[in-house]
Amino acid sequence: MMSSRRDAETQRPEWVFGSDRCRFFTGSASISAPPRLCVNPMDSRRDGEAQRDLNNISGQIVDAAVHVHMRLGPGLLESVYERVLAYELEKRGLAVERQVPVPITYDDIRFEEGFRADLIVEKSVIVELKSVETMAPVHGKQLLTYLKLRDCRLGLLINFGAPLLKDGVKRIVNDF
């Protein structure tokens, strides 16, 4: 049975996972990412235990961010918060990568300079930092795109520009 044009237009784009890469289909073009760039604790452990690990890591990240925000206050450049937060997380024994490339593949050509994630903590949580008065919806979409392209489950969007940091933290989950 053939689908109508209307059905094709209203179809949501979807991620298709294969053994060698995942692909995001948007009609005739596709964006793909290499497999397993993030460690997914859900793979090797029971769901409950893995979720506790992600919650523990994200809790430590938020606690460190609150500590940094209390000491430095709002209004500095994003790069300052990035460096100081990375230092604070490393002090707590967490593995932190800064400015990690998030490559995309388009028409079988890999573009390394596509995006950069601010921080990836313990190879499982992407942290996107902002230092703006108010966050826009596009900031959450940006992080969700990074999560999909890196094949990660959890991300934190942290706005150090908020007067109270608790109002500037958003947890984003990639449901695959």
C-alpha atoms as an extended CHARMM CRD file, in Angstrom:
* protein
*
       176  EXT
         1         1  MET       CA              0.0000000000        0.0000000000        0.0000000000  PROA      1               0.0000000000
         2         2  MET       CA              1.4340000000        3.3740000000       -0.9940000000  PROA      2               0.0000000000
         3         3  SER       CA              1.4280000000        6.1730000000        1.5150000000  PROA      3               0.0000000000
         4         4  SER       CA              0.0000000000        9.4790000000        0.4870000000  PROA      4               0.0000000000
         5         5  ARG       CA              2.0280000000       12.6550000000        0.2040000000  PROA      5               0.0000000000
         6         6  ARG       CA              0.2230000000       14.0260000000        3.2370000000  PROA      6               0.0000000000
         7         7  ASP       CA              1.3920000000       11.0190000000        5.2800000000  PROA      7               0.0000000000
         8         8  ALA       CA              4.9800000000       11.6510000000        4.2060000000  PROA      8               0.0000000000
         9         9  GLU       CA              4.7640000000       15.3310000000        5.1090000000  PROA      9               0.0000000000
        10        10  THR       CA              3.3790000000       14.6720000000        8.5840000000  PROA      10              0.0000000000
        11        11  GLN       CA              5.8060000000       11.8690000000        9.4040000000  PROA      11              0.0000000000
        12        12  ARG       CA              8.1180000000       12.7480000000       12.2300000000  PROA      12              0.0000000000
        13        13  PRO       CA             11.8410000000       12.4380000000       11.5660000000  PROA      13              0.0000000000
        14        14  GLU       CA             13.2520000000        9.4270000000       13.3570000000  PROA      14              0.0000000000
        15        15  TRP       CA             16.5450000000        7.9770000000       14.5010000000  PROA      15              0.0000000000
        16        16  VAL       CA             17.3470000000        4.5850000000       13.0650000000  PROA      16              0.0000000000
        17        17  PHE       CA             19.9970000000        2.6200000000       14.9130000000  PROA      17              0.0000000000
        18        18  GLY       CA             22.1680000000        0.0640000000       13.1820000000  PROA      18              0.0000000000
        19        19  SER       CA             25.2830000000       -1.8340000000       14.0760000000  PROA      19              0.0000000000
        20        20  ASP       CA             27.7010000000        0.7400000000       12.6910000000  PROA      20              0.0000000000
        21        21  ARG       CA             25.9250000000        4.0930000000       13.0710000000  PROA      21              0.0000000000
        22        22  CYS       CA             22.6540000000        5.7750000000       13.8770000000  PROA      22              0.0000000000
        23        23  ARG       CA             20.9090000000        7.9080000000       11.2910000000  PROA      23              0.0000000000
        24        24  PHE       CA             18.4350000000       10.7180000000       11.6090000000  PROA      24              0.0000000000
        25        25  PHE       CA             16.1880000000       10.7530000000        8.5760000000  PROA      25              0.0000000000
        26        26  THR       CA             14.5750000000       13.9620000000        7.4110000000  PROA      26              0.0000000000
        27        27  GLY       CA             13.2810000000       13.0370000000        3.9910000000  PROA      27              0.0000000000
        28        28  SER       CA             15.9910000000       12.6470000000        1.3780000000  PROA      28              0.0000000000
        29        29  ALA       CA             18.8990000000       13.9020000000        3.5110000000  PROA      29              0.0000000000
        30        30  SER       CA             20.2450000000       12.2520000000        6.6110000000  PROA      30              0.0000000000
        31        31  ILE       CA             22.5250000000       13.1470000000        9.4620000000  PROA      31              0.0000000000
        32        32  SER       CA             24.3630000000       10.3080000000       11.1180000000  PROA      32              0.0000000000
        33        33  ALA       CA             26.6820000000        9.8420000000       14.0170000000  PROA      33              0.0000000000
        34        34  PRO       CA             29.3100000000        7.2630000000       14.8120000000  PROA      34              0.0000000000
        35        35  PRO       CA             28.2810000000        4.5760000000       17.2830000000  PROA      35              0.0000000000
        36        36  ARG       CA             28.5850000000        4.8720000000       21.0420000000  PROA      36              0.0000000000
        37        37  LEU       CA             30.5020000000        8.0580000000       21.5370000000  PROA      37              0.0000000000
        38        38  CYS       CA             29.0920000000        8.2150000000       25.0350000000  PROA      38              0.0000000000
        39        39  VAL       CA             29.1820000000        5.4120000000       27.5280000000  PROA      39              0.0000000000
        40        40  ASN       CA             25.6330000000        4.3530000000       28.1680000000  PROA      40              0.0000000000
        41        41  PRO       CA             25.4240000000        2.7570000000       31.6030000000  PROA      41              0.0000000000
        42        42  MET       CA             22.0830000000        1.2770000000       30.5620000000  PROA      42              0.0000000000
        43        43  ASP       CA             23.9100000000       -1.1970000000       28.2980000000  PROA      43              0.0000000000
        44        44  SER       CA             25.7500000000       -3.2180000000       30.8910000000  PROA      44              0.0000000000
        45        45  ARG       CA             23.6100000000       -2.9550000000       34.0090000000  PROA      45              0.0000000000
        46        46  ARG       CA             20.0580000000       -3.1990000000       35.1170000000  PROA      46              0.0000000000
        47        47  ASP       CA             18.0120000000       -0.1140000000       34.3660000000  PROA      47              0.0000000000
        48        48  GLY       CA             17.5940000000        0.9020000000       38.0090000000  PROA      48              0.0000000000
        49        49  GLU       CA             21.2960000000        0.6970000000       38.8260000000  PROA      49              0.0000000000
        50        50  ALA       CA             22.2660000000        2.5450000000       35.6510000000  PROA      50              0.0000000000
        51        51  GLN       CA             19.7020000000        5.2760000000       36.3520000000  PROA      51              0.0000000000
        52        52  ARG       CA             21.1390000000        5.7100000000       39.8470000000  PROA      52              0.0000000000
        53        53  ASP       CA             24.6130000000        6.1630000000       38.2990000000  PROA      53              0.0000000000
        54        54  LEU       CA             23.3470000000        8.8590000000       35.9230000000  PROA      54              0.0000000000
        55        55  ASN       CA             21.4370000000       10.5260000000       38.7570000000  PROA      55              0.0000000000
        56        56  ASN       CA             24.5360000000       10.4460000000       40.9710000000  PROA      56              0.0000000000
        57        57  ILE       CA             26.7380000000       11.9760000000       38.2600000000  PROA      57              0.0000000000
        58        58  SER       CA             24.1670000000       14.6440000000       37.3830000000  PROA      58              0.0000000000
        59        59  GLY       CA             23.6570000000       15.4330000000       41.0760000000  PROA      59              0.0000000000
        60        60  GLN       CA             27.3920000000       15.9840000000       41.5190000000  PROA      60              0.0000000000
        61        61  ILE       CA             27.4500000000       18.2190000000       38.4230000000  PROA      61              0.0000000000
        62        62  VAL       CA             24.5820000000       20.3670000000       39.7020000000  PROA      62              0.0000000000
        63        63  ASP       CA             26.1370000000       20.5660000000       43.1760000000  PROA      63              0.0000000000
        64        64  ALA       CA             29.4630000000       21.6680000000       41.6830000000  PROA      64              0.0000000000
        65        65  ALA       CA             27.6920000000       24.2210000000       39.4660000000  PROA      65              0.0000000000
        66        66  VAL       CA             25.8760000000       25.6780000000       42.4920000000  PROA      66              0.0000000000
        67        67  HSD       CA             29.1870000000       25.9060000000       44.3210000000  PROA      67              0.0000000000
        68        68  VAL       CA             30.8130000000       27.7150000000       41.3690000000  PROA      68              0.0000000000
        69        69  HSD       CA             27.8210000000       30.0640000000       40.9650000000  PROA      69              0.0000000000
        70        70  MET       CA             27.8340000000       30.9480000000       44.6710000000  PROA      70              0.0000000000
        71        71  ARG       CA             31.5500000000       31.8050000000       44.5610000000  PROA      71              0.0000000000
        72        72  LEU       CA             31.6570000000       33.6360000000       41.2100000000  PROA      72              0.0000000000
        73        73  GLY       CA             28.0980000000       34.9270000000       40.8480000000  PROA      73              0.0000000000
        74        74  PRO       CA             26.3160000000       35.5590000000       37.5390000000  PROA      74              0.0000000000
        75        75  GLY       CA             27.5590000000       37.7270000000       34.6810000000  PROA      75              0.0000000000
        76        76  LEU       CA             30.9130000000       36.2380000000       33.6520000000  PROA      76              0.0000000000
        77        77  LEU       CA             31.7340000000       34.7430000000       30.2720000000  PROA      77              0.0000000000
        78        78  GLU       CA             30.6300000000       31.1800000000       29.5610000000  PROA      78              0.0000000000
        79        79  SER       CA             34.2660000000       30.1390000000       29.0320000000  PROA      79              0.0000000000
        80        80  VAL       CA             35.1300000000       31.1490000000       32.6240000000  PROA      80              0.0000000000
        81        81  TYR       CA             32.3260000000       29.0300000000       34.0850000000  PROA      81              0.0000000000
        82        82  GLU       CA             33.3040000000       26.1360000000       31.8140000000  PROA      82              0.0000000000
        83        83  ARG       CA             36.9010000000       26.1030000000       32.9990000000  PROA      83              0.0000000000
        84        84  VAL       CA             36.0680000000       26.5550000000       36.6870000000  PROA      84              0.0000000000
        85        85  LEU       CA             33.2620000000       23.9510000000       36.6180000000  PROA      85              0.0000000000
        86        86  ALA       CA             35.5790000000       21.4470000000       34.9050000000  PROA      86              0.0000000000
        87        87  TYR       CA             38.1620000000       22.0840000000       37.6320000000  PROA      87              0.0000000000
        88        88  GLU       CA             35.5470000000       21.6550000000       40.3790000000  PROA      88              0.0000000000
        89        89  LEU       CA             34.3170000000       18.3600000000       38.8750000000  PROA      89              0.0000000000
        90        90  GLU       CA             37.8560000000       17.0380000000       38.4980000000  PROA      90              0.0000000000
        91        91  LYS       CA             38.4870000000       17.9130000000       42.1820000000  PROA      91              0.0000000000
        92        92  ARG       CA             35.5440000000       15.6430000000       42.9780000000  PROA      92              0.0000000000
        93        93  GLY       CA             37.1290000000       12.7650000000       41.0740000000  PROA      93              0.0000000000
        94        94  LEU       CA             34.9830000000       12.9250000000       37.9400000000  PROA      94              0.0000000000
        95        95  ALA       CA             36.4450000000       12.5410000000       34.4400000000  PROA      95              0.0000000000
        96        96  VAL       CA             35.7220000000       15.6910000000       32.4080000000  PROA      96              0.0000000000
        97        97  GLU       CA             36.2870000000       16.4480000000       28.7350000000  PROA      97              0.0000000000
        98        98  ARG       CA             36.0300000000       20.0570000000       27.5050000000  PROA      98              0.0000000000
        99        99  GLN       CA             34.9880000000       21.3500000000       24.0820000000  PROA      99              0.0000000000
       100       100  VAL       CA             34.3560000000       17.8690000000       22.6840000000  PROA      100             0.0000000000
       101       101  PRO       CA             33.6330000000       17.7560000000       18.9430000000  PROA      101             0.0000000000
       102       102  VAL       CA             30.1660000000       16.5240000000       18.0120000000  PROA      102             0.0000000000
       103       103  PRO       CA             30.6450000000       15.4700000000       14.3890000000  PROA      103             0.0000000000
       104       104  ILE       CA             27.8700000000       15.0270000000       11.8810000000  PROA      104             0.0000000000
       105       105  THR       CA             27.7960000000       13.0060000000        8.6760000000  PROA      105             0.0000000000
       106       106  TYR       CA             25.8950000000       14.3660000000        5.7310000000  PROA      106             0.0000000000
       107       107  ASP       CA             25.7870000000       12.5560000000        2.3760000000  PROA      107             0.0000000000
       108       108  ASP       CA             28.4500000000       10.1660000000        3.7360000000  PROA      108             0.0000000000
       109       109  ILE       CA             30.8220000000       13.0740000000        4.4530000000  PROA      109             0.0000000000
       110       110  ARG       CA             31.8840000000       13.4790000000        8.0720000000  PROA      110             0.0000000000
       111       111  PHE       CA             32.0710000000       17.0540000000        9.3560000000  PROA      111             0.0000000000
       112       112  GLU       CA             34.1410000000       17.2820000000       12.5500000000  PROA      112             0.0000000000
       113       113  GLU       CA             33.6150000000       21.0050000000       12.9840000000  PROA      113             0.0000000000
       114       114  GLY       CA             29.8410000000       20.6900000000       13.2030000000  PROA      114             0.0000000000
       115       115  PHE       CA             29.3140000000       21.2700000000       16.9150000000  PROA      115             0.0000000000
       116       116  ARG       CA             31.1960000000       21.2550000000       20.2240000000  PROA      116             0.0000000000
       117       117  ALA       CA             29.8180000000       20.0740000000       23.5390000000  PROA      117             0.0000000000
       118       118  ASP       CA             31.0140000000       22.2620000000       26.4230000000  PROA      118             0.0000000000
       119       119  LEU       CA             31.6120000000       19.3590000000       28.8370000000  PROA      119             0.0000000000
       120       120  ILE       CA             31.1570000000       15.6070000000       28.8270000000  PROA      120             0.0000000000
       121       121  VAL       CA             31.3570000000       14.1540000000       32.3290000000  PROA      121             0.0000000000
       122       122  GLU       CA             32.2490000000       10.5040000000       32.9410000000  PROA      122             0.0000000000
       123       123  LYS       CA             31.6620000000        9.8420000000       29.2180000000  PROA      123             0.0000000000
       124       124  SER       CA             27.9440000000        9.7410000000       29.9460000000  PROA      124             0.0000000000
       125       125  VAL       CA             26.4900000000       13.2090000000       30.6920000000  PROA      125             0.0000000000
       126       126  ILE       CA             26.7380000000       16.1520000000       28.3040000000  PROA      126             0.0000000000
       127       127  VAL       CA             26.7660000000       19.5500000000       30.0090000000  PROA      127             0.0000000000
       128       128  GLU       CA             25.9200000000       22.5980000000       27.9090000000  PROA      128             0.0000000000
       129       129  LEU       CA             26.7000000000       25.8860000000       29.6320000000  PROA      129             0.0000000000
       130       130  LYS       CA             25.1420000000       29.2930000000       29.0390000000  PROA      130             0.0000000000
       131       131  SER       CA             25.6380000000       32.7030000000       30.5720000000  PROA      131             0.0000000000
       132       132  VAL       CA             22.5630000000       34.5780000000       29.3810000000  PROA      132             0.0000000000
       133       133  GLU       CA             19.7410000000       36.5020000000       31.0620000000  PROA      133             0.0000000000
       134       134  THR       CA             17.0960000000       34.0290000000       29.9150000000  PROA      134             0.0000000000
       135       135  MET       CA             17.3680000000       30.7200000000       28.1270000000  PROA      135             0.0000000000
       136       136  ALA       CA             15.5920000000       30.2770000000       24.8170000000  PROA      136             0.0000000000
       137       137  PRO       CA             13.9060000000       27.0430000000       23.6630000000  PROA      137             0.0000000000
       138       138  VAL       CA             16.6750000000       26.6370000000       21.0680000000  PROA      138             0.0000000000
       139       139  HSD       CA             19.1910000000       25.9990000000       23.8630000000  PROA      139             0.0000000000
       140       140  GLY       CA             17.3570000000       22.8450000000       24.9330000000  PROA      140             0.0000000000
       141       141  LYS       CA             17.0400000000       21.7420000000       21.3100000000  PROA      141             0.0000000000
       142       142  GLN       CA             20.7710000000       22.2510000000       20.8400000000  PROA      142             0.0000000000
       143       143  LEU       CA             21.5500000000       19.9680000000       23.7800000000  PROA      143             0.0000000000
       144       144  LEU       CA             19.0680000000       17.3350000000       22.6020000000  PROA      144             0.0000000000
       145       145  THR       CA             20.7680000000       17.3540000000       19.1890000000  PROA      145             0.0000000000
       146       146  TYR       CA             24.1480000000       16.8040000000       20.8790000000  PROA      146             0.0000000000
       147       147  LEU       CA             22.6900000000       13.9260000000       22.9020000000  PROA      147             0.0000000000
       148       148  LYS       CA             21.3580000000       12.2540000000       19.7690000000  PROA      148             0.0000000000
       149       149  LEU       CA             24.4940000000       12.7770000000       17.7220000000  PROA      149             0.0000000000
       150       150  ARG       CA             26.7570000000       11.4980000000       20.5360000000  PROA      150             0.0000000000
       151       151  ASP       CA             24.3360000000        8.6900000000       21.4620000000  PROA      151             0.0000000000
       152       152  CYS       CA             24.0800000000        9.8460000000       25.0790000000  PROA      152             0.0000000000
       153       153  ARG       CA             21.0650000000        9.5160000000       27.3320000000  PROA      153             0.0000000000
       154       154  LEU       CA             21.3450000000       12.5050000000       29.7040000000  PROA      154             0.0000000000
       155       155  GLY       CA             22.3200000000       16.1490000000       29.4020000000  PROA      155             0.0000000000
       156       156  LEU       CA             22.2700000000       19.1850000000       31.6550000000  PROA      156             0.0000000000
       157       157  LEU       CA             21.6860000000       22.7070000000       30.4010000000  PROA      157             0.0000000000
       158       158  ILE       CA             23.1080000000       25.1180000000       32.9850000000  PROA      158             0.0000000000
       159       159  ASN       CA             22.6520000000       28.8820000000       32.7460000000  PROA      159             0.0000000000
       160       160  PHE       CA             25.1230000000       30.7260000000       34.9570000000  PROA      160             0.0000000000
       161       161  GLY       CA             23.4600000000       34.0110000000       34.0010000000  PROA      161             0.0000000000
       162       162  ALA       CA             20.4470000000       33.2640000000       36.2060000000  PROA      162             0.0000000000
       163       163  PRO       CA             20.3930000000       35.1380000000       39.5400000000  PROA      163             0.0000000000
       164       164  LEU       CA             19.5590000000       31.8280000000       41.2680000000  PROA      164             0.0000000000
       165       165  LEU       CA             21.2250000000       28.8280000000       39.6540000000  PROA      165             0.0000000000
       166       166  LYS       CA             18.3170000000       26.5450000000       40.5610000000  PROA      166             0.0000000000
       167       167  ASP       CA             16.2740000000       28.5380000000       38.0320000000  PROA      167             0.0000000000
       168       168  GLY       CA             18.9490000000       28.0120000000       35.3810000000  PROA      168             0.0000000000
       169       169  VAL       CA             19.3060000000       24.2110000000       35.4110000000  PROA      169             0.0000000000
       170       170  LYS       CA             17.4170000000       22.0470000000       32.9480000000  PROA      170             0.0000000000
       171       171  ARG       CA             17.7320000000       18.2760000000       32.6580000000  PROA      171             0.0000000000
       172       172  ILE       CA             17.3160000000       16.8960000000       29.1240000000  PROA      172             0.0000000000
       173       173  VAL       CA             16.7700000000       13.1710000000       28.4870000000  PROA      173             0.0000000000
       174       174  ASN       CA             17.3190000000       11.5510000000       25.1200000000  PROA      174             0.0000000000
       175       175  ASP       CA             14.7000000000        8.8010000000       24.8640000000  PROA      175             0.0000000000
       176       176  PHE       CA             16.4280000000        7.4790000000       21.7430000000  PROA      176             0.0000000000
